[in-house]
Amino acid sequence: MKFSGLFLIAVTGISLTLSGYPSASGSPTSADVLQEVSSPDVPLGTGAVLTVSRRSADYAQSIGGTDHEGETLYFIIGASVRTEAAAQKGLDRAIPLFGDMQSYFIVQRSDSFRGMKSGWWLVVEAYHKFPSQENVDFARRAFPDAYVKRATVAVSAPIPVYEDLVDGQ
């Protein structure tokens, strides 16, 4: 559940347009990455199975992701797009904007969370507690419109949670 690459997403009605491939300088900037939004429900305890690509799942696990099914977490949502490929491309282009600092953003389906609007592919970073302003500002290096949303994990999937990895909780 991870990515790299820069893009700008414009959503009008039901049409999605990708534009803004790399900036004039040829290097990604935070202005090159944008997002859409999310909101309602996926039932818990349905034995839902992770439906992201092997690449996304392997990446999430490689940076410390573990199963958090049934847990309510806070997510910094950096991007919300219609395809996994677009989410992956956004993550891939965003990673260099974090410099030498580790981010725990991954690609995940919004359908994997109770409390998020279904049908989207997300670039998210998970937290047990509401993320600090410093964490949100860090996310905005790559995702200028990043915001926080609380949701419950409805699938068994590797999800790295910031405090587990940074604070060792």
C-alpha positions in Angstrom: 0.0 0.0 0.0 2.5 2.6 -1.1 3.5 4.8 -4.0 5.7 7.4 -5.9 5.2 10.1 -8.5 3.6 13.6 -8.8 0.3 14.6 -10.3 -2.5 17.2 -10.1 -6.0 15.9 -10.1 -9.0 17.9 -11.2 -12.5 16.5 -10.6 -15.5 17.8 -12.3 -18.8 15.9 -11.9 -17.8 12.4 -12.8 -14.9 13.1 -15.1 -11.4 12.8 -13.7 -8.5 14.5 -15.4 -4.8 14.1 -14.5 -2.7 17.0 -15.3 0.4 18.8 -14.1 3.0 16.2 -14.8 6.1 17.3 -13.4 6.6 21.0 -12.8 8.4 23.2 -15.3 11.7 22.5 -13.4 11.2 18.8 -14.0 11.1 18.2 -10.2 7.9 17.4 -8.3 6.6 20.2 -6.1 3.8 20.2 -3.6 1.7 22.1 -6.1 1.9 19.1 -8.4 -0.1 16.9 -5.9 -3.7 17.5 -5.1 -6.7 15.4 -3.9 -10.4 14.7 -3.7 -12.6 13.8 -0.7 -14.3 10.8 1.1 -17.2 9.9 3.7 -19.8 6.8 4.7 -19.8 3.0 5.5 -18.5 -0.5 5.1 -19.8 -3.2 7.4 -17.4 -4.8 9.8 -17.0 -8.5 10.5 -17.9 -9.5 6.9 -14.6 -11.3 6.3 -13.8 -8.6 3.7 -10.5 -9.3 2.0 -7.8 -6.8 1.0 -8.3 -5.8 -2.6 -5.2 -3.8 -3.4 -2.4 -4.9 -5.7 0.4 -7.1 -4.4 2.8 -4.2 -4.8 0.7 -1.9 -2.6 0.2 -4.6 0.1 3.9 -5.6 0.0 5.0 -1.9 0.4 2.6 -1.4 3.4 4.0 -4.5 5.1 7.6 -3.5 4.3 7.3 -0.3 6.2 5.8 -2.0 9.3 2.2 -2.4 8.4 0.2 -4.9 10.4 -3.4 -6.0 10.6 -5.7 -3.5 12.3 -9.1 -4.9 11.3 -11.8 -3.6 13.6 -9.7 -0.7 15.0 -10.8 2.9 14.7 -7.9 5.0 13.6 -7.2 8.5 12.4 -6.0 8.9 8.8 -4.3 11.8 7.1 -5.8 11.6 3.6 -3.3 13.0 1.1 -5.2 12.0 -2.1 -8.4 10.4 -3.2 -8.6 9.2 -6.8 -10.6 6.8 -8.9 -7.8 4.2 -9.7 -5.1 2.4 -7.8 -2.7 3.3 -10.5 -3.4 7.0 -10.0 -3.0 6.6 -6.2 0.3 4.7 -6.7 1.6 7.3 -9.1 0.7 10.1 -6.6 2.5 8.3 -3.8 5.5 7.6 -5.9 5.8 11.3 -6.9 5.1 12.5 -3.3 7.8 10.4 -1.5 10.7 12.6 -2.7 9.0 15.7 -1.2 9.4 14.2 2.3 13.2 14.4 1.9 15.1 12.1 4.1 12.3 11.7 6.6 10.2 8.5 6.6 6.5 8.8 5.8 4.1 6.0 6.3 1.7 6.9 3.5 0.2 3.9 1.7 -2.4 3.2 -1.0 -5.6 1.7 0.2 -9.2 1.5 -1.0 -11.8 3.7 0.8 -14.1 0.6 0.8 -11.6 -0.9 3.4 -12.8 1.6 6.0 -16.2 2.1 7.8 -16.7 5.8 7.8 -15.3 6.7 4.4 -17.1 7.2 1.1 -16.7 4.0 -1.0 -15.3 3.8 -4.5 -12.1 5.8 -4.0 -8.4 4.9 -3.9 -6.7 6.7 -1.1 -3.2 7.8 -0.2 -3.3 7.7 3.6 -1.1 7.7 6.7 -2.7 6.1 9.8 -2.5 7.2 13.5 -4.0 5.8 16.8 -4.4 9.4 18.1 -5.4 12.5 16.3 -2.2 13.6 14.4 -0.3 16.6 15.6 -0.3 19.8 13.5 3.4 19.0 12.8 2.3 15.6 11.3 -0.3 17.3 9.2 2.1 20.0 8.0 4.6 17.3 7.1 1.9 15.6 5.0 1.2 18.9 3.3 4.7 19.0 1.9 3.5 16.5 -0.7 -0.3 16.8 -0.4 -1.2 20.5 0.2 -4.9 19.8 0.9 -4.3 16.8 3.2 -6.9 16.5 5.9 -7.7 14.1 8.8 -10.6 11.6 8.9 -11.5 9.0 11.6 -12.6 5.6 10.3 -12.7 2.0 11.3 -10.6 -0.6 9.4 -13.0 -3.1 7.9 -10.5 -5.5 6.3 -7.5 -7.6 7.2 -4.7 -5.6 5.6 -1.2 -4.4 6.5 -1.5 -0.8 7.6 1.4 1.0 9.2 0.3 3.1 12.1 2.6 6.0 12.9 2.7 5.6 16.7 3.5 1.9 16.5 6.5 2.6 14.3 7.8 5.9 15.7 6.9 5.7 19.4 7.1 1.9 19.6 3.7 1.7 21.3 
